Amino acid sequence: LGPVLVLLWVSVAWAEVLVQPDFDAKKFSGLWYVACMVSDCKVFLGKQDHLLMSTRSIKAFAGGNLSVHMEFPRADGCHQVDAEYLRVGSEGHFRVPALGYLDVRVVDTDSSSFAVVCIYKELEGALSTVAQLYSEAPAARP
């Protein structure tokens, strides 16, 4: 019964995460830097001290889907991943089956300098939540 209650609580809490009301995928397109990230994912927690700033190159398609090219710098070179973010319902709400992202929401953005993106995902059989802050510049401005 305990695990069922936890899943129910997570579902209710996640349902309260709203999508940016006037999200425009074309305006959101471009190069974004992941300036900050927090997560309860065990894989992330084990690597958080070694992670460097990654990037997202985003292109909008008709129908609201996004093509996202991700680059993750590592000591042994750059790791690259391409994924299609499939629109679910309203603009700014996606899922990414190829990456195990069950629910992706653009929570807040001005589409030019910042964005807050929340991801609910499954990795290695465990469910977790990730919140990312995107920036249009690699370093914060004073």
C-alpha positions as CSV (number, residue, x, y, z in Angstrom):
1,L,0.0,0.0,0.0
2,G,2.9,2.4,0.8
3,P,4.3,2.5,-2.8
4,V,0.8,3.1,-4.2
5,L,0.3,6.1,-1.9
6,V,3.7,7.5,-2.9
7,L,2.8,7.2,-6.6
8,L,-0.6,8.8,-6.0
9,W,1.1,11.7,-4.1
10,V,3.7,12.2,-6.9
11,S,0.9,12.2,-9.5
12,V,-1.1,14.8,-7.6
13,A,1.9,17.0,-7.0
14,W,3.0,16.7,-10.6
15,A,-0.5,17.6,-11.8
16,E,0.0,21.0,-10.1
17,V,3.0,21.9,-12.4
18,L,1.5,24.1,-15.0
19,V,2.6,24.8,-18.5
20,Q,3.5,28.3,-19.7
21,P,0.1,29.6,-20.9
22,D,1.3,31.5,-24.0
23,F,4.1,29.1,-25.0
24,D,5.2,29.5,-28.6
25,A,7.5,26.7,-29.9
26,K,8.9,28.9,-32.7
27,K,10.0,31.6,-30.3
28,F,11.4,29.0,-28.0
29,S,13.6,27.6,-30.8
30,G,17.3,28.3,-30.6
31,L,20.4,27.6,-28.5
32,W,19.9,27.2,-24.7
33,Y,22.4,26.6,-22.0
34,V,21.4,24.5,-19.0
35,A,22.6,26.9,-16.3
36,C,21.2,24.9,-13.3
37,M,19.6,21.6,-12.7
38,V,18.2,19.8,-9.6
39,S,16.9,16.3,-9.4
40,D,16.0,13.4,-7.1
41,C,17.4,10.9,-9.7
42,K,19.9,8.6,-8.2
43,V,22.1,8.6,-11.3
44,F,22.1,12.4,-11.3
45,L,22.9,12.6,-7.6
46,G,25.9,10.3,-8.1
47,K,27.3,12.4,-10.9
48,Q,26.3,16.0,-9.9
49,D,29.8,17.1,-8.8
50,H,31.2,16.2,-12.2
51,L,28.6,17.6,-14.5
52,L,29.4,20.5,-16.8
53,M,27.0,23.0,-18.4
54,S,25.2,21.3,-21.3
55,T,23.3,22.8,-24.2
56,R,20.1,22.3,-26.0
57,S,19.6,23.3,-29.7
58,I,15.8,23.4,-30.2
59,K,13.9,23.5,-33.5
60,A,10.1,23.7,-33.7
61,F,8.0,21.7,-36.1
62,A,4.5,22.2,-37.3
63,G,2.1,20.6,-34.9
64,G,4.1,21.7,-31.8
65,N,6.8,18.9,-31.7
66,L,10.4,19.9,-31.1
67,S,13.6,18.5,-32.4
68,V,16.2,18.8,-29.6
69,H,20.0,18.3,-30.0
70,M,21.7,18.0,-26.7
71,E,25.4,18.3,-26.0
72,F,27.1,17.2,-22.7
73,P,30.7,18.1,-22.3
74,R,32.8,15.4,-20.6
75,A,36.5,14.9,-19.8
76,D,36.8,12.4,-22.7
77,G,34.9,14.6,-25.2
78,C,31.4,15.8,-26.0
79,H,28.5,13.4,-25.8
80,Q,25.6,14.2,-28.2
81,V,22.0,13.1,-28.1
82,D,19.2,13.9,-30.6
83,A,15.5,13.5,-29.5
84,E,12.1,14.4,-30.7
85,Y,9.9,16.0,-28.0
86,L,6.3,15.0,-28.9
87,R,3.6,17.5,-28.0
88,V,1.0,16.2,-25.6
89,G,-2.2,18.3,-25.4
90,S,-1.3,22.0,-24.9
91,E,1.7,23.9,-26.3
92,G,4.8,23.4,-24.1
93,H,3.8,20.0,-22.8
94,F,5.8,17.0,-24.2
95,R,6.9,13.4,-23.8
96,V,10.1,11.9,-25.1
97,P,9.8,8.1,-25.2
98,A,13.3,7.6,-26.5
99,L,14.8,9.1,-23.4
100,G,12.3,7.7,-20.9
101,Y,10.8,11.2,-20.3
102,L,7.2,10.5,-19.4
103,D,6.2,14.2,-19.0
104,V,8.1,17.4,-20.0
105,R,6.7,20.8,-19.2
106,V,8.0,24.3,-20.1
107,V,6.8,25.9,-16.9
108,D,8.0,29.5,-17.5
109,T,9.9,31.3,-20.2
110,D,10.3,34.6,-21.9
111,S,11.5,32.6,-25.0
112,S,14.6,34.8,-25.2
113,S,16.7,34.8,-22.0
114,F,15.4,32.1,-19.6
115,A,13.2,29.0,-19.3
116,V,12.2,26.6,-16.5
117,V,11.7,23.1,-17.7
118,C,10.4,20.2,-15.5
119,I,10.9,16.6,-16.5
120,Y,9.3,13.5,-15.0
121,K,11.2,10.5,-16.2
122,E,12.0,6.8,-15.7
123,L,15.6,5.8,-15.7
124,E,16.9,2.4,-14.7
125,G,13.5,1.4,-13.5
126,A,13.1,4.3,-11.1
127,L,10.9,7.4,-11.5
128,S,12.4,10.8,-10.8
129,T,11.8,14.5,-11.3
130,V,14.2,17.0,-12.9
131,A,14.0,20.8,-12.9
132,Q,16.2,22.7,-15.3
133,L,16.9,26.4,-15.7
134,Y,17.8,27.3,-19.3
135,S,19.7,30.5,-20.1
136,E,20.4,32.1,-23.5
137,A,24.0,32.9,-22.3
138,P,26.6,30.5,-20.9
139,A,27.2,32.7,-17.8
140,A,24.8,34.6,-15.7
141,R,24.7,38.3,-16.2
142,P,25.5,40.7,-13.2
